[in-house]
């Protein structure tokens, strides 16, 4: 598995980058109203291109097809699994030879209502007893979202029961402003 991350959101020429990506991704990028969203969309795709080039020698722009829940796959490469995510500070990409999910989230203010809606009693206790409850919540949130992206259902499952340490392996990285988690099946 390869995981790529970039914080270089404002360090590339957006107009030039738009010319170097697929028409499909360009159309997706330009649906973002603000430049930050456009840059993150391009940056995540650039990470995927880099990983495909380094790991598989694939030089052409990947074209996506989507399952009924919106999970993307690469046309012509059913043996390659990937997932993309971004927050306002970074873009991430995971590429693997089995299904993979990744999520990155900015660390933000603790929201008790959201915690109670998305976390089970054990997770709430873990968050409330943590030195930094906001970070603890984001760590668990990224684990949940990465799992749902791995299984390809999006946020349609019961958020409170989705983390399963018996079925899934998680790699979480905590940075100063964001946290990301990669999820694969055991």
C-alpha positions in Angstrom: 0.0 0.0 0.0 1.1 3.5 -0.7 -0.1 6.6 1.1 0.6 10.1 -0.3 0.0 13.4 1.4 0.5 17.0 0.4 0.1 20.3 2.1 1.2 22.3 -1.0 -2.3 23.6 -1.7 -1.1 27.0 -2.7 2.2 26.1 -4.2 1.2 25.1 -7.8 -0.2 26.9 -10.8 -3.9 26.0 -10.8 -4.5 26.9 -14.5 -1.5 24.9 -15.7 -2.6 21.9 -13.4 -6.1 22.0 -14.8 -4.6 21.4 -18.3 -2.7 18.3 -17.1 -5.6 16.4 -15.6 -8.4 14.4 -17.2 -11.4 16.3 -18.6 -13.6 14.3 -16.2 -11.5 15.5 -13.2 -11.4 19.1 -14.6 -15.2 19.2 -14.7 -15.4 17.9 -11.1 -12.8 20.5 -10.0 -14.6 23.4 -11.6 -17.8 22.5 -9.8 -16.2 23.8 -6.6 -17.2 27.4 -6.1 -14.1 28.5 -4.3 -10.5 28.2 -5.3 -9.5 26.3 -2.2 -11.9 23.4 -3.1 -10.6 23.5 -6.7 -7.0 23.3 -5.6 -7.7 20.4 -3.2 -9.5 18.5 -5.9 -6.6 18.9 -8.3 -4.0 18.1 -5.6 -5.7 14.9 -4.6 -5.8 13.8 -8.2 -2.1 14.8 -8.7 -1.3 12.5 -5.7 -3.2 9.6 -7.3 -1.3 10.2 -10.6 2.0 10.3 -8.8 1.2 7.0 -7.0 0.0 5.3 -10.1 3.2 6.4 -12.0 5.5 5.3 -9.1 3.8 2.0 -8.2 2.4 0.8 -11.5 4.1 2.7 -14.3 0.8 4.2 -15.4 1.4 7.5 -17.1 -2.0 8.4 -18.5 -4.6 10.3 -16.6 -6.9 7.9 -14.7 -10.6 8.0 -15.6 -13.1 7.1 -12.9 -16.2 5.0 -12.8 -18.4 5.0 -9.8 -20.5 2.4 -7.9 -24.1 3.1 -6.8 -22.8 4.9 -3.7 -20.3 7.0 -5.5 -17.1 5.0 -4.7 -14.7 5.6 -7.5 -12.6 3.0 -9.3 -10.2 3.4 -12.3 -11.5 2.4 -15.7 -9.4 -0.5 -17.1 -7.6 -1.2 -13.8 -9.9 -3.3 -11.6 -6.8 -4.6 -9.8 -6.0 -1.2 -8.4 -7.9 0.3 -5.5 -7.6 3.9 -4.3 -9.2 6.5 -2.2 -8.8 10.3 -2.0 -9.6 12.8 0.7 -8.9 16.4 1.6 -9.4 19.0 4.2 -8.5 22.7 4.2 -4.9 21.9 5.1 -4.0 18.8 3.1 -4.9 16.3 0.4 -4.3 12.5 0.8 -4.4 9.5 -1.4 -4.2 5.8 -0.6 -3.5 3.2 -3.3 -3.6 -0.6 -2.7 -4.1 -4.0 -4.3 -7.2 -4.5 -2.1 -10.0 -2.1 -1.1 -8.8 0.9 0.9 -10.4 3.9 2.5 -8.8 7.1 3.7 -10.1 10.2 5.4 -8.4 13.4 6.5 -10.1 16.0 8.7 -9.1 19.3 10.1 -9.0 19.4 13.9 -11.8 21.7 14.9 -13.9 22.8 17.9 -15.4 20.0 19.9 -19.2 19.6 19.2 -21.0 17.6 21.8 -24.1 17.1 19.7 -22.2 15.7 16.8 -20.2 13.4 19.2 -23.4 12.0 20.7 -25.0 11.5 17.3 -22.0 9.7 15.7 -20.2 7.9 18.6 -21.2 4.9 20.8 -21.0 5.0 24.6 -17.4 3.6 24.7 -16.2 6.1 22.1 -17.8 9.0 24.0 -16.1 7.9 27.2 -12.8 7.7 25.3 -13.3 11.2 23.8 -14.4 12.8 27.1 -11.4 11.3 29.0 -8.9 12.3 26.4 -6.3 15.1 27.0 -7.6 16.7 23.8 -11.3 15.7 23.2 -11.4 17.5 19.9 -8.4 15.5 18.5 -9.8 12.3 20.0 -13.1 12.9 18.2 -11.5 13.6 14.9 -9.3 10.5 15.2 -12.4 8.3 15.6 -14.3 10.2 13.0 -11.6 9.6 10.4 -11.6 5.9 11.3 -15.3 5.8 10.8 -15.3 7.6 7.5 -12.3 5.7 6.1 -14.1 2.5 7.0 -17.3 3.6 5.2 -15.2 4.7 2.2 -13.4 1.3 2.2 -16.7 -0.7 2.1 -18.1 1.8 -0.5 -21.3 2.8 1.1 -20.5 6.3 2.2 -22.1 7.7 5.3 -25.1 5.4 5.0 -24.1 2.9 7.7 -24.8 3.3 11.4 -21.9 5.6 12.4 -21.9 4.3 16.0 -21.0 0.7 15.0 -18.8 1.0 11.9 -15.4 0.7 13.6 -14.6 -3.0 13.9 -11.1 -3.8 15.0 -11.7 -7.5 14.2 -12.4 -6.9 10.5 -10.3 -3.8 9.8 -6.8 -2.5 10.3 -6.4 1.3 10.9 -3.3 3.5 10.5 -3.9 7.0 11.9 -1.5 9.9 11.7 -2.1 13.0 13.9 -0.6 16.2 12.7 -0.9 19.7 14.3 -3.9 20.8 12.3 -5.4 17.6 10.9 -5.6 13.9 11.3 -5.9 11.2 8.7 -6.7 7.5 8.8 -6.2 4.7 6.3 -8.4 1.6 6.6 -7.9 -1.8 5.0 -9.5 -5.2 5.7 -7.5 -7.6 7.9 
